[in-house]
């Protein structure tokens, strides 16, 4: 099929310097070349000719086109690489030759000049890297150990569970003022003089070359075919969240982060064109029985052959460890592109030289190497080797701080409102019943009943009219659909006319009395429970933050209780939160697809992956021959280090039990 990675390239801004190649050879292209080879001018035996024809049929097994591609043949495309440059088993090494050479497409021989050039280049580069590392470490183990304590760099390989490892384990191990901030859209700090102590990015090891002293480095690897599948799924999910439309995100934009700045925009273009097509003609809707093989977006088997995937995904772990990715800063490593080509000449001395050094770097230069497939053990090993105790204090941003700040805005708005001329003071608190969900609160009928009962009961206890007790969404703009884990706000407005004359002994008839109850943490028992029969299905009452404000603009805001967790506890809480969050994001994103097709859409899952033919997975692993060898070495290294840790006299750090995510 004709793949249109070019649409993604065209969508990129003109300010980007990221070079983009055309898609890799398609099956039709390979078939034509196979046929041309079979009927070549040279005389061949019958057996040779039959073998050639068999090869041609093996290549000619596709030619599928999506409806969007069929109806949009006029979409501009980038020019293809000259894949027909192969002659008699020799591949020209000009700038137009594609990378991603694998065994079944590898040249039978390289030109002698190419061989010598690659051998010399890789040998010189590896020696220069060793010298640079020695200079950064000061040439001695003690100096290296001392400097290593000052800075940690997480070399985040995309789609290796690195976000959980980063956000849930590494980040809360450091105080807030030690964090370097977000650098996924480009490193803004000065590595020669860092003012922080922890950095995580998708940059590669070439970033380390910019440091004067060797930082501690940790990275995580994953089985190559699984990582490729995850990259494919993620690029579709991100595109489906807005169905090809560039969102106006205020925070990190996934589409601006390498490699999603290319992979996601390819899917964006396909979904956007499909959406436009069915808006004009709904009869063009497709049905999908296989999420990895359909007419809506590029099938996984074809996607794995695309040039952008060769450039940014295949063997990406190997290249990130060496600092030679398609994302490498050419000012730091001007020979990165040529070194990548040398590495991809499978079976050559140059490729072996770079592989040997990648293994050496994993073992001797990178402090901790962990594995996606063994995440819990990876956390425990990293905690020990990086001296980040799992039973130590976690440094977290208490979510109640956000609740407190939003409550303060609400109180200030109420005390300064012109329509409330009788306002003397407002007391409010942020709370939830832990089984009430955002969906419940966003249901207007349910919410109206709930608010009516709650405000009536609290008004009776506080000695004010029911209209003085209001229940608000935590969102300051009044959106009940925003995600605040079910927390919302209740405010009680007291006026100058509020009197204590007719009050019962246990009533909280003024702001001072209500604020005191909140400080004692007994607001549910004293204010809510006596007159409000909370349905047991609501769950337990939880108080997050509270405060008071007067018409003179003064406010007093407090948290219900500080959150104290060990690093291990925080990891488990964060892990469960992340799983729920990304489960919702995936469900919502793929729902957008289901709304635009005939029938239902099965989500990506381990069960759905079983439908992918074994030959396709084998092909992806073969394309990732460098990654596969390095991943296998990392497994061996991990086994050795875990065995040493378990036998350590210092003890073995262990994580708490995993939390439920239902």
Residue, then its C-alpha position, 0 to 999 in steps of 0.5 A: x500500500x502507499x504509505x503517507x508518512x509524508x502527511x505527518x512531515x508536511x504537518x510539521x512546523x517550518x521551524x523544525x530542523x528534524x529531518x524526515x525521510x520518506x516511508x520505507x519500501x512497500x510490498x509492491x515496491x519490493x515485489x517489482x524489484x523481486x520480479x526484476x531480479x527474477x527476469x534479469x539479463x544474466x542467465x540462470x539455472x531453472x532452479x535459480x529462476x524458480x527460487x527467484x520467483x518464489x522470493x518474488x511471491x513471498x514479497x508480493x503479499x500486500x498492496x492494501x490501501x485505506x479508504x482515505x488513501x484511495x480517495x486522497x491520492x492527490x495528497x502531496x508526498x515526499x520523494x522516496x529514497x532510491x531503493x533501486x540502487x542495489x546492483x549485483x548485491x552492492x548498495x551505494x552508500x550515498x546520502x539517499x540510501x535508507x537505513x534499517x538494513x536487516x538480514x533479508x535485505x542486507x547487501x551481500x557485500x559492502x564496497x571496500x571503501x565503505x568497510x574501511x571508512x566504517x571500521x576507522x570511524x567506529x574505532x575512533x569514536x569508541x576510543x574518544x567516548x572512553x577518553x571523554x568518560x575518563x575525563x568526566x570521572x576524573x580518572x578515579x573511582x573515588x572521584x566518580x563516586x563523589x560526583x555521582x552523588x550530585x546529579x541523576x539523569x534518567x535516560x528515558x527510552x520511549x514506551x518502556x514504562x519510563x513514565x511510571x518509573x520517573x513520575x512514581x519512583x524517581x521524582x518523589x525521591x527528590x525535594x521539589x527544589x532539586x528537580x530540573x523541571x520538564x525537559x521533554x520538549x528540549x533541554x533548557x538547563x545548562x549541563x555544564x553548570x546544573x542548578x538542580x539534581x534530577x533530570x529526565x528526558x527522551x534525549x540520548x546519552x550524547x547529553x551526558x557528553x555536555x556535562x563537565x562531570x559524570x552524572x549518575x545515569x539510569x535507564x530502562x529497556x524493553x523487549x523490542x517487539x513489545x516496545x514497537x507494538x506499544x509505540x504503534x498503539x500509543x501513536x494511535x491513542x494520542x491521535x484519537x484523543x482529538x481525532x487528528x485535530x491539534x489540541x490547545x494543550x497548556x502543558x506538555x504537548x505530546x505531539x511536540x515530544x520526540x518521537x511522537x512529533x512524527x509518529x503521532x502526526x502520521x496517524x493524525x493525518x489519516x484520522x483527519x482525512x477519514x473524518x472529513x471523508x465520512x462527514x461528506x459520505x457516511x456510507x464510507x464508514x469502515x468496520x474494524x474486526x482487528x485493531x492491528x489490521x484495518x482500513x482506518x489507519x496504517x496496519x501494524x505490519x506495514x507501519x513497522x516497515x515505514x522509514x519514520x519507524x526505522x528512524x525513530x523506533x527500530x533499534x532505538x534503545x541501542x542508539x539512545x544508549x550510544x547517543x546516536x539517535x535521529x534526535x541526537x544534537x549534531x553539534x555534539x555528535x556530528x557523525x551520528x548519522x554515518x555511525x548509525x549507518x555503520x551500526x546497521x551493516x549487520x555482521x560487519x566489524x563496525x557494527x560489532x564494535x558499536x555493539x560491544x561498546x554499547x554493552x560496555x556502557x551499560x555495564x560500566x558507565x550507566x549506573x543502573x539498568x532496569x527492565x520493563x518486564x520486571x518492573x517491581x524488581x527494577x524499582x527495588x534494584x534502583x532504590x538500592x543502587x541509587x541510594x534512594x531508600x524505599x522506606x525513606x520520606x517521599x517528597x510529593x506535592x500534596x494534592x490538597x494544596x491544589x484543593x486549598x488554592x481553589x477553595x481560596x479563590x472560591x471564598x474570595x469570589x463569594x466575599x467580594x461579590x456585589x450581589x452578596x451585600x449581607x455577607x460578613x464571612x464565608x467558611x468553606x471546606x473541600x471534601x468527598x464521599x470516597x465512593x461518589x465518582x465524577x460521573x455521579x456528580x456530573x449527573x444533573x438529576x443525582x447532583x440536584x437531589x444530593x445538593x438539596x439534602x446536604x445543604x438543607x441538613x448543614x443549614x439546620x446545623x449552622x443556623x442559617x437559611x438553606x440558600x446560604x449553604x452552597x455546594x460547588x464543583x472544585x473547578x472554579x469555573x463551575x465544571x462538574x466534569x473536571x477530574x478532581x477524584x470526586x472532591x467538591x466544595x461546600x461553603x457557608x455564608x454568615x451575615x452580620x444579622x446572624x444571631x446566637x439567641x435561638x441557637x441550640x447548644x450544639x449548633x455552630x452558629x458563627x464562623x468561629x464555631x464552624x472553623x473550630x470544628x473543621x480544625x478538630x477534624x470533626x465536621x462530618x460528625x458535628x455538622x453533616x451526620x446529625x441531619x443528613x442521612x448519607x447513603x452507605x453507598x456514598x462511602x467514607x467522608x474525607x476532608x481535604x482542605x478548609x478556610x475562611x474569608x471576610x469582606x475585607x479580603x483576608x483569608x485563612x486557609x489550612x490543609x486537613x492533614x499533611x500527607x506523609x508517605x514513604x517512597x515505596x508507599x508513594x510509588x504504589x499510590x502513584x502507580x495505581x493512579x497512573x493506571x486508572x488515569x491512562x485507562x480512562x484516557x485510552x478508553x476515551x480516545x478509542x471511543x472517538x474511533x468507535x463513534x466514527x465506524x460501523x460496529x464496535x471497536x475492540x481496544x488494544x490489549x494483550x488478547x488482541x495482540x494474539x491476532x498478530x501473526x507470529x511472522x510479523x512479530x518475528x519480523x519486527x524483532x529481526x528489524x530490531x536486531x541491535x536492540x534485541x542483542x542489547x536487551x538480552x545482554x541487559x537481562x543477563x546483567x540484571x540477573x547478576x545484579x539482582x542475585x548480588x542484591x538478594x545476597x547483600x548483607x545490607x538487606x533487600x529493599x522491598x515494595x509494599x503490596x500493589x494497590x487495587x485499581x478497580 
